[in-house]
């Protein structure tokens, strides 16, 4: 029972934090229906590397953030799906890291560098189509470059800074 409560609480906190960080990015004009987006909330996509509850937390947070900021329905559904895909694959990278850690393989420490790739890739592939069909932003290839660039900043740089900070302070121990 305690594990379920902890799971739900963590997911809810992550969702709430995602929404708040998205509103902050929106206030600075860094998120929304434009091609160049740097959502601070996307740094949280690193969390499934550590905890499973981050998967529903990020998905629900993205769904709520998109809905509350008045995004197009395609953005609400498929933007949240892109976040879900990225979160699931980031979880599997964390699982691989735990496996290497248990077996004392030297690559255990290097695996973490793969953690921001799933959200970067899933968003760079899905979001340009959302921008095209929901908001009419063209050309598709340029949107893909801009979305990927924004994700590299959000997930690759800010997300990895968060990963190192959490690792250093042992905020989350890798789940078994």
C-alpha positions in Angstrom: 0.0 0.0 0.0 2.8 2.4 0.9 4.5 1.8 -2.5 1.3 2.7 -4.3 0.8 5.9 -2.4 4.5 6.9 -3.0 4.1 6.1 -6.7 1.0 8.2 -7.0 2.4 11.0 -4.9 5.6 11.1 -7.0 3.7 11.1 -10.3 1.4 13.9 -9.1 4.3 16.0 -7.9 6.1 15.5 -11.2 2.9 16.4 -13.2 2.4 19.5 -11.1 6.0 20.6 -11.5 5.8 20.0 -15.3 2.8 22.2 -15.5 4.4 25.0 -13.5 7.6 24.9 -15.4 5.7 25.0 -18.7 3.8 28.1 -17.5 7.1 29.8 -16.6 8.5 29.0 -20.1 5.3 30.3 -21.7 5.6 33.5 -19.7 9.0 34.1 -21.3 7.7 33.1 -24.7 9.9 30.0 -24.9 7.0 27.5 -25.3 3.7 27.4 -27.1 2.7 27.1 -30.7 6.0 28.4 -32.2 8.7 26.3 -33.9 11.4 27.1 -31.4 10.4 25.9 -28.0 12.6 25.5 -24.9 10.3 24.1 -22.2 12.1 24.0 -18.9 9.6 21.2 -18.0 11.3 19.0 -20.6 14.3 18.7 -18.3 12.2 16.5 -16.1 12.1 13.9 -18.9 15.3 12.6 -17.3 13.4 11.4 -14.2 12.2 8.0 -15.6 15.9 7.1 -15.6 15.6 7.0 -11.8 11.9 6.4 -11.0 9.0 4.7 -12.8 6.4 7.1 -11.4 7.9 9.8 -13.7 6.3 8.1 -16.7 2.7 8.8 -15.8 3.8 12.1 -14.1 5.4 13.5 -17.2 2.6 12.3 -19.5 -0.2 13.7 -17.3 1.9 16.9 -16.7 2.3 17.4 -20.5 -1.3 16.7 -21.1 -2.4 19.2 -18.5 0.1 21.8 -19.5 -0.9 21.6 -23.1 -4.6 21.8 -22.2 -4.2 24.6 -19.7 -2.1 26.7 -22.1 -4.8 26.5 -24.8 -2.9 24.2 -27.1 -4.6 22.7 -30.2 -6.2 19.3 -29.5 -3.6 17.6 -31.8 -0.9 19.1 -29.6 -2.6 17.9 -26.4 -2.9 14.4 -27.7 0.2 13.8 -29.8 2.5 16.1 -27.8 1.7 14.1 -24.7 2.2 10.9 -26.7 5.7 12.1 -27.7 6.4 12.8 -24.0 5.1 9.3 -23.0 7.3 7.6 -25.7 10.4 9.5 -24.6 9.7 8.7 -20.9 9.2 5.0 -21.5 12.5 4.7 -23.4 14.3 6.8 -20.9 13.1 4.3 -18.2 14.5 1.4 -20.2 17.9 3.2 -20.4 17.8 3.6 -16.6 16.9 -0.1 -16.4 19.9 -0.9 -18.6 22.1 1.3 -16.4 20.9 -0.6 -13.3 21.6 -3.9 -15.0 25.2 -2.8 -15.8 25.6 -1.4 -12.3 24.7 -4.7 -10.7 27.1 -6.6 -13.0 29.8 -4.1 -12.3 30.4 -3.5 -16.0 32.4 -0.4 -16.8 29.8 1.0 -19.1 27.3 1.6 -16.3 28.5 5.2 -15.9 28.4 5.9 -19.6 24.8 4.7 -20.2 23.4 7.8 -18.5 24.5 9.9 -21.4 21.8 8.2 -23.5 19.0 9.2 -21.1 18.0 12.5 -22.9 18.0 10.9 -26.4 14.5 9.4 -26.3 12.6 12.6 -25.5 14.8 14.5 -28.0 14.1 12.0 -30.8 10.4 11.5 -30.0 9.7 15.2 -29.9 11.8 16.0 -33.0 9.9 13.4 -35.0 6.3 14.0 -33.7 6.1 17.7 -32.8 6.9 19.1 -36.3 3.9 17.3 -37.6 1.8 18.9 -34.8 3.2 22.3 -35.7 2.3 21.7 -39.3 -1.2 20.3 -39.0 -2.4 22.1 -35.9 -0.7 25.5 -36.3 0.3 25.7 -40.0 4.0 26.2 -39.3 6.1 25.3 -42.4 8.4 23.9 -43.6 8.4 20.6 -41.8 12.1 20.0 -42.0 12.9 23.3 -40.5 10.4 22.7 -37.7 12.1 19.4 -37.0 15.5 21.1 -36.7 14.1 23.8 -34.4 12.3 21.3 -32.2 15.3 19.1 -32.0 17.4 22.1 -31.0 15.0 23.2 -28.3 14.9 19.6 -27.0 18.7 19.4 -26.9 18.7 22.5 -24.7 15.8 21.3 -22.5 16.6 17.6 -22.2 20.2 17.4 -23.3 21.6 20.3 -21.3 19.1 21.1 -18.6 18.1 17.5 -18.2 21.6 16.2 -17.8 22.4 19.0 -15.3 19.3 17.7 -13.3 20.6 14.1 -13.7 24.0 15.0 -12.3 22.5 17.0 -9.5 20.2 14.2 -8.5 23.0 11.6 -8.8 25.4 13.8 -6.7 22.9 14.4 -3.9 21.4 10.9 -4.0 17.9 12.3 -4.3 16.8 9.2 -6.1 18.5 6.0 -5.8 18.1 3.9 -9.0 15.1 1.6 -8.4 15.7 -2.1 -8.4 
